[in-house]
Amino acid sequence: MISKEQISADYQQIQDEICAALELTDSKARFEEEKWERDGGGGGRTRIIQNGNIFEKGGVNFSAVHGQLPENMKTALQVKEDDFFATGVSIVIHPNHPMVPIIHMNIRYFEMPSSFGNGHQPLRWFGGGIDLTPHYIIDADAQHFHSSVKAVCDAYHHDFYHRFKLWADDYFYIKHRNETRGIGGIFYDRLTANDELSWDTIFEFSKALGRSFIPVYTELVERNRHASFTEEQQLWQYQRRSRYTEFNLVYDAGTKFGLETNGRIESILMSLPPTAKWLYNYQATPGSEEERTLSLLKKGINWA
């Protein structure tokens, strides 16, 4: 059985690989690292990149935490045990260019050690996902992103992409705006071993997804980073960032888990953009690219 120590070590290596590649892509900014310890147990490595040539703000964070779950989290997770262990890598990148999309990725593992050896199925699972939030939806970019993610999924199970894309469409949905956060991607949770999937297969899928981040995202960055843009387009970028902020503060499960388990607040809220605007009753100009983007923020679009 794969140990939590091995999972944690491999996730740290993926964090290192991603940070090195993002620094190379930006060519100016470097990650600042802060190692931290959690009061209840465990800790992590927060790495932030800011004010670069293309990355205005981004975070590539690793954590491995353990301790006692508060009662409200036990209820939310529908578990009875108290002690938990959770490890993962979480990424959010906010570019300074309105034609380069926001991207988010998370790979994670959760277990309740006290459930091991009790004669029942141990409580352990993997979760994660990757999704794209363009300020302007460019069809070719959306197709490249989804096709790349589908290829990763297909290598491990024929139904992963279909299932996890539907899950992402439902999860990354801003109910009070009646729109999706972006063009989706994949999202999964509580993925466990069964007759079709071994723990090794699930873990390898988790790592493959993590390592897909750089080739997928750097391609989109290089396609668009040198395009010219107007002040109005950057204002639209700030407007779209406000929707991203609303989702993360109102609906995001990772944000809620971090806050409820006494996580480090700076690491939890690293996903928020450096600048966002809330324009009162904004209406996109009919026939504009902004209106077109809004029309495509819907569930069920087949980009792959």
N, C-alpha and C positions, 0 to 999 in steps of 0.2 A: 504493500500500500504506500502510495506517495506520501511523504511526510510534509507537515506544514513548514518545516525548516527548508526543505528542498524547494517548495513552491515559493517561499519568501525569497530565497537566494536567486532563483531564476527571474523573479519579477524585478529584483534590484538590478540584475544584469540588463534586462530590457530597458529599465529607466536610464541606465548609463548609455546604452546604444542610441536611444532616441535623443537624449540631450546632446550628445556629440554630433549627431547628424543635423539637428536643428541649428546648432551654432555654425556649422559649416554652411548651411543654407543661407542663414542671415548674413554671415561674414563680418558682422560688427559686434553685436551684443553677445554677452557671455552669461551663463546661468550663475545666479547667486544661490548658494546652498545654505540651508539652515537645518541642522539636526535637532530634533526635539524629542522629548519624552512625555508620555501621557501619564497623568496622575494615577489613573486606575491601572496602568500597566501597558508596556510597549512604547512604541514611538515611531519615528519616521524621518524621511529626508525630504524636505520641501525645497524645490528648485524653481526659481522664478527667472524669467528672461524679460527684459524691458527695454524700450526705447532703441530698438534695433533698426536696421535698414528696412525690414519688412514686418518684424514681429513687435507690435507696440506693447503687448503684455501677454505673457503666457506662463503656464505652470506645468511641470512634469513631476508629480508627487508620488512618493512611495510611502506606504505605511504598513506596519505590522503591529496590531494592537490586541490586547487581551484584557480580561477582567470580568466584571459582573454586569449583566444586562439589567438596566432599569425595568421596572414592571411594565411601563407603557411600551417598551420595545419588545419585551417578551410577548405581549398581547399582539403587537403589530406583526411579529414574525411567527406567531402561533406556535411557540415553543414553551416548554416547562422548565428546562434547565436554566441555571443562572450564568454559568461561566461560558465565555465565548473567546474565539480567536478569529481575527479577520486580517487579511493582508491583500494588498492590491496596488495597482498603478493607475493614477488618474491624470488625464491631460486635458487642458483647454488652451487653445491658442487664439488670440485676438490680433489679427493683422492690422496694419495701419492703412491698408489699401482697400477701398470698397469693392474692388473686383476679385479680391482674394477672400475666400470664405473663412468663417469661424469653423473650427473643428473641435470635436470632443471625442475622447476615447477613454474607456475604463475596462480594466481586467481585474477580477477580484476572486477571492476564495474566502469561505466562511465555514467554521466548524464549531461545534460545542463539544469540547473534549470529554465532558462528564458522560456523554451518551455512548462513548466507545466502551466496548466490553460489557455492555448490559444485556447482551443476548438479542438485542434488536438491531435494526439497521442504524448505523451511526448517522448523526445529523451533521452532514457536510455537503457543501455544494459550491459550484462555480457560477459566476455571473459576469456580465460585462456587455460591451457593445461599442459601436462607433457610429457617429452621425455627423452630418455636415449641415451647416447653417450659412448658406450664401446670402450676402446682402443683395446681390442680383443673381437670379437663377440663369445660368448659362447651360443650355441643354447638353452640349458635348461634355462639359465638366461633370454634370450630374450623372450622365451615362457612364463615364469613366469611373467615377467613384463607386457607383452601385455594381458595375461589372467586376471591379477589382474585389470588392467585399464578397460578392457572390462566389468568385473563384476560390477565395479562402474557405468559405463555408462548404462548397461542393467537395473540397478535398477531404472533408471529414464526415459529412453526412448529406445525402441527397436532399433532405428536407430542411436543413438548417436555415438556408437563406429565406425560403418562403415563410417559415414559421417566425423567424426572428425579425424579418422585415415588417410583418403584420404587427408584431409586438412593439417594434419601434414606432410605427405609425400611431399606435394607440398611446404609447407612453409619452413621446415627445409632442404632446398636444396641449396647446394653451386653451383650456376650456373657456375662459372668460373672454378670449379674443376670437374663438371659433376658427383657429388656424393652427397649423403645425408649426413647430419651432423652426424648422428648415425643411430639407428634402429627406429627412430620415436617414436610415441606414439599417443597422440591426441592433437589437437589444434582447438580452436573455437573462434569466435569473433562475436560481435553484436547479441548475443543470446537474444531474446526478447520474451515476453509473446505472446501467440496466442491461437487459439481454443483448441490446444492439451496441451499447457504448461502454467501454471500460473507462476506469479513472484515468489511465494513461492517455487514452484518446482525447478525453475532455481536456486534460491538462495541456496536451500538445496543441489542441485547437485554440485554447486560451493564449498560449504563447505565439502561435502563428498569427492570430489576430493582432496581438501587440506588435509583432514585427512587421505587419503590413502597414502600419501607420506611416512610416517614413516614405516608402515608395509611392503610396497613394497621395499623401499630402504634398510632398515636395514637387510632384508632377503638376498639381494644381497651382502651387505657388509660382513655379517657373512659367507656366502658361500665361499668367496674368499680372505679375509683379511690375512689369515695365509699361503697362497700358496707362495712358493719361486719364485723368479724371477731374471733374469739376468740383467746385465748392458745394454745389447742390447735391452731387452724388455722395460727398462725404457726410453731409447733413443727413441724407437717407441712411447711410451706414450707422450713424449714431442713433437714428430712430429705430433701426432694426436691432441694435444692441439693447435697446430698452426692453424689447420683447424677450430677448434672451435672458435678461436680468429677471424679468417677471417670472419666467418659468423656473429658473433656478431657485428663487426665493420662495415660491409658492408651492411647487409641485415636486421638485427633484428629491428622490428618495435618498440619494447619497448625502445631500445637504442635511436632510432631516436626521439621518442616522448619525452623522458626525456631531451634530448639535446635541442630540439626545444622549450620546455616549461620552459626552465631555471631551470631544475632540478639540484639536487646536484650531481656533477660529480663523487665523490668518490662512491656514492651509485649506480649510473648508470653503472659504469665500474667495479663494484665488481665481475661481471661475468667473468672477464678475469683471466686466470690461472697465478700462481706465476712464472712459468717457462714454456717456449715453445721454440721450435727450428724449424727453416726453413732450412732444408737440401736441397741443390741445386739439382734439378732433381733426387730426391730420387726414386729408383726403388726397389720394394719388391722382395725378392728372390723367384723365381718360386717354387711353392709347399709349401711355408712357411705359417705359421699362419697369418703373416702380409698380404700376398697376398690374403688369404682366406677372411680376414676381409674386404679388399678393394672390393672384388668381391660381398660382401653382402651389400655394401653401395648403395642400389638402392631402388627406389620407388616400391610399390606394393607387397612387400613380406608379406605373411600372417603368422605372428608369433603366433597368437592366435589359 
